[in-house]
Amino acid sequence: MEKSGVFVWLNRLVSEPYYLLHFLLFFSYVAVRASAASVLSPDVAHRLLRREVQVIFAFLVFSVVKLVKENSTEASIADILFYAKAFLFAIAFYLDYYLALWYSLAFFVIYVVTQQPPYEGLGTAVKLTPLQLESVLTESNTSRFWLIEFRALNSYECLRTSRFIPELSITYSNKNLSFGIVDLGLFPNAAEKFGISLSGGMSELPTYILFENAVEVTRFPEFSSVVNPPITKGLLCHHFELDLRLLEYVNGK
């Protein structure tokens, strides 16, 4: 990883409560373990060390598998932190029942008071309010096509996919195609206007709609869909024919 990337993550670690609290909680086990070492018998200490090695090895295996399978950094981080908390609880339970309960309570507090930050980059996409979206769709001097992501960042699925539109916009934005993001968590009353229901606990989010001259061309997930595949950049690219639209622009069509 480049130095700039390391500094970015170090900055996020100390500036984002979600990451900072997790780091402090995991690091607290080092202090707990050091204080327990003086009161544990050699036999118990040896068995505990074996369990810790097993837990660390299992955690590394699960983490590597997730890093390989996931195509989103945010999803990988969420899954890795989940595994870390599960394994910390397991080893804490082995050490002391009340310690495991304390960690469970701490995990719950972190869940209540913080939220994993979404991807912060925008690429060439623009954040829009519903009124701004209506304006850019109807103005004659804007792009012919607009691909809009409707999301709410209190939804895990929206968080997991939060980098897809910004990254796709870097590759596929041109004079004919623009990308935008509307946060329905901030403007829930606008959801119905675009045919999105929020009654099922944000289950329809994120929704992606392609507009051509202010008229909806297609969306994902579609109205008729019952079961949808996991959202990936490749799926969005294929569904909205982004390669074809870029080729048409290059060829002047």
N, C-alpha and C positions, 0 to 999 in steps of 0.2 A: 504494500500500500504506500502511496506517495506521502511525503511529510505533510502536505497540505490536507490530505484526507485524514491523517492521524490527528492533526490539530482540530479539524472540524469535529471529529468524534469526541475528542477530549473536551472541547467547548460545549458540545451537547450534553456530555456526561455531567458537567458541573452546572449547566444553565437550565437543563430540563428536569423538573422535579421527578418525573417518571423514572428516568435513568438514574438520577442521583440517589433516590430512595432505595431503588433496587440494589445499587452498588453498595450502599451503606449496610443494607440488610444482609447481603451475602458476605460482606467483609466482617460483619459482627460474629460470624461463626468462627473466624480465626481467633478472636478474643475469647469466645466461649470455650473453644477447644484448648487453648493455652491454659486457661484457668482450671479446666477439668483434668488436665494431665497430671496435676499434683495430687489429686485425690483418687484417681483410678488405679486399680491394682495392675501389675504388669500383664496379667492374662487378659483382663478386660481391655486394657489399652491396645494390646496386640490385635485382638479381635475387632476392635473399633477401627484400627488402622486398615485392616483387611477390607472391612465394609466400605471405608472411605475410598480406597483404591478401586474397588468394584464399582462404586457409584460414579466416580470420576470417569472411569473407562466407559461405562454405559452412557453417561451424559455426552461424552465426546463422540461416540458412535451415532447416537440419535441426532446430535447437532450436525455432523457431517452429512448424514442422510438428508436432513431438512435443507441444508445449504445447497445440496446438489439438486433436489427435486423442486424447490421453490424458485420462482422467477421474479420474486419481489423481495427486496431487502427488508421492508417493513414486516412482511409475513414471516420471514426467517427469524427476525429479532423477536417477534411475539412468540413464536414456537419455541425458540431456544430459551427464552426467559421462563416460559411455562415448564419446560423440562427441568431447568435449574431449580425452580421452586419446588417441583415435585420431588426431586432427588434430595434437596436440602431438608424438606419435611421428613423424608424417609430416614435420613441419617440422624436427624435431630430426634426422631421418635425412638431410634435405636439407643441413642444416648440418654434421653430423658423424656418421658411422656409430657411433662409440663412445658418443656422447651419446645416440643413440636406444636403444642397448643399456642404458645406465644408467637411462634413464626406464622401459624395459620392466621392469627388475629392481625399480625403486621401485614401479611399479604392482603387481607381483606381491606384494611385501612388504605393501603396504596391503591387498590382497585377503586375504592370509593372516591378518594380525593384527587387522583391524578388520571391522566389518559396518555396513552402512547402517542407521541407526536406524529403527524403525517409527513409524507415527503414534502419538503419545503420548496423545491424548485418548481418553476412554472414552464420552462422551455419558452416556446412562443405562444403558449395558451394564455388566455386572459380570464381573470375572475370577473364574473358578471352577476348583477342582481337580475331578478326577473324582468324589471322594467328596462334595464340596459340590454338584455337579450332581445326583447321585443323590438327595441330600437335598431340594433345592428342587423336583425333579420329583415327589417323592412326598408332600411336605407339602401339606396341604389348604388352608393359608392363603396359598399363593403363587399366581402367575398360572396361568390355565388353559392358555395357550400359552407355550412357551419356544422362541425361535429361537437356536440355539447354533452358533457358529463354532468348528470344530476346526482349529487351525493350528499351525505351527511356524515361528518367525521366522528360522530358518536357510534357509528356502525363499524364493526370490525372488518366487514367485507370492503367497505369504502376505504378504510385505512390501508388494507392490504393492497388495494389497487390504485392508491393515490398517486403513484409515479407514472402510471401507464400513459395517460393523456399528455402530460408534460413531455415525456420522452418521445411519444409518437409525433407530437407537434414539431419537434426539432427536425425530424426526418421528412415529414409530409406536408408541412405548412407551405403554402404558396399563394399567389394572388387569387386563385380560385377556391382554395380550401383553408379555412381558419378553424381554430380549436378554442373552446371555451369551457368554463367550469361554473356551475351554479350550485351553491350550497343550500340545499333544502332544509338543512338543520337550522339555518337562519331565517329562511322564508318558507315555512311549511305550507302556508296558505296557497302558494303558487303551484304546488304539486298537482292538484286536480286539473289545472289548466293544461298541463302537458300530459295528461292521462296517466299519472303516477299515483298509486295509492300508498299512503303512509300508515294505514290502519293495521297492517300486519307486522308492526314493529320494525320498520325500515327494510323489510324483506325484499322489496322491489328495487332497493338501491344497492349499488349504483345502477342507474339507467343511462344508456347512451342513445342519443337521437341525432340522426343526420338530417339537416334541413337543406333544401335547395330553394333559393329565393323565397324563404319564409314558409315553405311547405314541407311537412315531414315526408322524408323519402323512406326511411327504415329506422328501426330501433333495435337495441339489444338490452335486456331480453325482450322478445316479441310478446305481444298480447296472448298469443295462442300457446306459448311455451308453458309446459308443466314442470319439467325438469330441465335445468340448464347446465351446460358444462362449466367448469371453473373458468373464470375470466382470466385471460392472458393477453399480452400484447399481440401475439400471433392470432388469437381468435378475433380480436377487434379489427386487426388489419385485414383479415380474410372476410369478415362479415360486412365491413363497410367498403371493401374493395379499394383500399388505400393505395396499393401498388398500381392498380389500373388507373385510378384518378390522377396519380402523380405522372404516369406515363402519358396520359392524355394531355396534361398540362405541358409537359416537355415537348410534345409533338404539336402543340398549338391548337388543340381541339377544344 
